[in-house]
């Protein structure tokens, strides 16, 4: 299996998270379902393809706050949303209109000791939301999804300091497997 990059700390941490995500995906899929992954092609959608999944991504440049046509395509049995919903101003309409029968989504959790991620140079690389699990659960419930399984993960860090230490003990990521109600 292709690894995502060099041996830098970020790549090591990201690879660990991607591997955990793939383990979760494989737990709830049989590999035969057609998958729509929200967002452009990314390391996770590439990993899913390497594992034999039939994965399509939403078209490059599509604004998912306005254009829901990709998720309204009934040919997809699984919708995946790996750390993309936090970038939307309103993820509810997209989740509500999705025709897929299954959803696997991960989000970064709100941390009490850090502000939401905000890249000043890239307007698409900003977190409009960083949810608490109960907020994300409510969003999914109202959008018509029933959570069947979930996990929380820490963000492993080899850095030294108070925030890195807190990141090693405080869950940063939340992943859910849902089915349509």
Secondary structure, DSSP 4 states (H G I P E B T S, - for coil): ----S-SSHHHHHHHHHHHHHHHHHHHH--S-SEEEESSS--HHHHHHHHTT-EEEEPPTT--TTT--TTTT-TT-SEEEEES-GGGSS--HHHHHH---SEEEEEEEBP-TTSPPPB-SS-TTSB-S--B-HHHHHHHHHHTTEEEEEEEEEE------SHHHHHHTTSEEEEEEEEEE-
